[in-house]
């Protein structure tokens, strides 16, 4: 499975961005996908994940009601709509996919929110 993120950038506080994660390869084997982020000097943390085959999602408390995960199965693409962005959302955002026995990561996309 290969994952490629896009859509990051610089935005002012209160603005919005939409990240995309295009998956290729053995996508049929993916059980769950998600978004993680890592700010400078901090550990990588879960933003949201979604279980394949259903609509079960889990959001970090810090992004609930502001971020929304979605998928386009026909395009093998996952999205993260981020609204009401805050400076503390600044981080490198990584796409993640989990199969039976393996976890895959994208290269990351930088999101910077200015105050």
Secondary structure, 3 states (H helix, E strand, C coil): CEEEEECCEEEECCCCEEEEEEEECCHHHCCEEEEEEECCCCCCEEEEEEECCCCCEEECCCCCCCEEEEEEHHHCEEEEEECCCCHHHCEEEEEEEEECCEEEECCCEEEEEEC
